[in-house]
């Protein structure tokens, strides 16, 4: 199980986008990568088609390795590691390792 899920707020902790925050848009689990909104923007040159009749240069998010992001703790206001704890019903919940605050469930 990955430490981040789709819809989580994460912080980039390594690379040229270090320190930026954003929401996880999708997970590329086979490649261990995530796409975070407005992070690692890449440009794609597209030909005119029915989908894009104008064509031209399209800017979209690229992927970054999952090890280069950390969950954002609202209580600590810092990037933190997650600890898995079990609730009374037997479900898994993610908690902040430092302040023990529960990370919100990702609204997908």
C-alpha positions as CSV (number, residue, x, y, z in Angstrom):
1,X,0.0,0.0,0.0
2,X,1.4,3.4,-1.0
3,X,1.8,6.2,1.6
4,X,-0.2,8.6,-0.6
5,X,-3.6,8.1,-2.4
6,X,-5.4,10.0,-5.1
7,X,-6.9,13.2,-3.8
8,X,-4.3,13.7,-1.0
9,X,-2.5,17.0,-0.5
10,X,1.2,16.3,-0.8
11,X,4.5,18.3,-0.7
12,X,7.4,17.7,-3.1
13,X,10.4,17.0,-1.0
14,X,13.1,16.5,-3.7
15,X,13.9,17.7,-7.2
16,X,13.5,20.9,-9.0
17,X,9.9,21.4,-7.7
18,X,10.9,21.0,-4.1
19,X,8.7,22.7,-1.5
20,X,5.6,23.0,-3.8
21,X,2.2,21.7,-2.6
22,X,-0.6,20.1,-4.6
23,X,-3.3,17.5,-4.9
24,X,-2.6,14.0,-6.2
25,X,-4.5,13.7,-9.5
26,X,-3.6,10.1,-10.4
27,X,-1.3,7.2,-9.4
28,X,0.9,5.3,-11.8
29,X,1.4,2.3,-9.5
30,X,3.3,0.1,-11.9
31,X,5.9,2.8,-12.3
32,X,5.8,4.1,-8.7
33,X,4.9,7.6,-9.8
34,X,2.2,10.2,-9.1
35,X,0.8,13.1,-11.0
36,X,0.3,16.2,-8.8
37,X,-1.7,19.2,-10.0
38,X,0.4,22.1,-11.3
39,X,3.7,20.2,-10.5
40,X,6.2,19.2,-13.2
41,X,4.4,20.9,-16.0
42,X,5.5,19.6,-19.5
43,X,4.7,20.8,-22.9
44,X,3.3,18.6,-25.6
45,X,3.2,19.6,-29.3
46,X,-0.1,18.2,-30.8
47,X,-1.4,18.0,-34.3
48,X,-4.9,19.2,-35.1
49,X,-7.4,16.4,-34.5
50,X,-11.1,16.1,-33.7
51,X,-10.3,16.3,-30.0
52,X,-8.1,19.3,-30.4
53,X,-9.1,21.0,-33.7
54,X,-6.7,23.9,-33.1
55,X,-3.6,21.8,-32.3
56,X,-0.6,23.6,-30.9
57,X,1.3,23.4,-27.7
58,X,-0.5,21.9,-24.7
59,X,0.8,22.2,-21.2
60,X,0.0,19.4,-18.8
61,X,1.3,17.8,-15.6
62,X,4.1,15.3,-15.7
63,X,4.7,12.5,-13.2
64,X,7.2,12.4,-10.3
65,X,8.4,9.5,-8.3
66,X,6.3,8.6,-5.3
67,X,9.4,8.7,-3.0
68,X,9.8,12.4,-3.7
69,X,6.4,13.4,-2.1
70,X,5.3,13.5,1.5
71,X,1.8,13.9,3.0
72,X,0.9,17.4,4.2
73,X,-0.3,17.5,7.8
74,X,-2.7,20.4,8.4
75,X,-2.1,20.4,12.2
76,X,1.7,20.5,12.0
77,X,1.6,22.6,8.8
78,X,4.5,20.5,7.5
79,X,5.2,17.5,5.4
80,X,5.0,14.4,7.5
81,X,5.3,10.6,7.4
82,X,2.1,8.5,7.9
83,X,1.6,5.7,10.4
84,X,-1.1,3.1,9.8
85,X,-3.4,2.6,12.8
86,X,-6.5,0.4,13.1
87,X,-9.9,1.7,14.3
88,X,-12.6,-0.2,16.2
89,X,-14.2,-1.5,13.0
90,X,-10.8,-3.0,11.9
91,X,-10.3,-0.4,9.2
92,X,-6.9,1.2,8.5
93,X,-6.5,4.9,9.2
94,X,-3.4,7.0,8.4
95,X,-2.1,9.2,11.2
96,X,0.7,11.8,11.4
97,X,3.8,10.3,12.9
98,X,4.7,13.4,14.9
99,X,1.4,14.9,16.2
100,X,-0.8,11.8,15.8
101,X,-3.5,13.7,13.9
102,X,-5.6,11.7,11.4
103,X,-5.0,12.4,7.8
104,X,-8.3,13.2,6.0
105,X,-9.7,10.6,3.7
106,X,-9.0,11.6,0.2
107,X,-12.2,12.8,-1.5
108,X,-12.0,11.3,-5.0
